[in-house]
Amino acid sequence: MVKAVVLGAAGGIGQPLSLLLKISPLVDELGLFDVVNTPGVAADLSHISSVADVEGTVAAKGDFKGEQPETEEAKKKALTGADIVIIPAGVPRKPGMTRDDLFKINAGIVKDLVVAIAKYAPKATIAIISNPVNSTVPIAAEVLKQAGVFNPKKLFGVTTLDVVRAETFVGGIVGEKDPRKLNIPVVGGHSGNTIVPLFSLAKPSVSIPADKLDALVNRVQFGGDEVVKAKDGAGSATLSMAYAGFRFAESLLKAAKGEKGIVENTFVYLPGVEGGDAIAKATGVDYFSVPVELGVNGAEKAFNILADANDYEKKLLDEAIKGLKTNVETGVSFITNPPKL
């Protein structure tokens, strides 16, 4: 029996993500939690003729900080027995808002949810979608450390959307109708120029015209802005993010069931994963998105492919590392030196 839980299940990402999990044959139980509307989402999904049983719990009315007993009980009910917890909770980006602008709001949300995970599902695999991932994953790690249940092999930042975009945009350039056939590593972080697509390491190899390279890199790095602008203030990249989140969760679930050879690019705490120390020493950053082999215990091995990047990509990596250091420090400090209210 596999129980998957979505925290933030009634939101723009949470609803389509929950739908994809509901129709997956890999999920037997689906627990949904949010501050509003979760029972309705659960009732709707429960009518779908698939394997998973669905249950939705909601925070107490007017409570957004987990302070009321009813909310704590709802979190406990949703999380107890969870094998994998996916967190898309938080506010979406608005026009002109960067991922870093989201930090003040989403940091507190992620902190409260991970506190609950530490209490009620301490052994669960955690996949964080809530932006800014570069900071929310370190926040989660620090919370889990304080609770004495941190397992770096089971904490992931979902950067799969960057990979999905790279595949799709390159597919359009090279004429590949099925972009899923392309394997393009995207490393670094999950915001702006911390995102580094390594087109030179694509498999099968691809040829990007020199006059299109800068624009292509920029589009992968800032693809979210393209969607925010197109939605004209009505939302952000919710559907594509739900797809990417499910794709990553599906890989985690398959690996947990024993399937071999599954590698995904994901943002992890490098010192806690085999092969990660070398990457941490080379970059000077403890958190980085790299190709990671997944297994029954979570992150089995991190692959150091950075040295194989070409000179153009190494310049991008230098810029990414600068931004990442600040983002990670901001996340860690939010827990170790909390802001005064």
Disulfide bonds with the S-S distance in Angstrom:
none
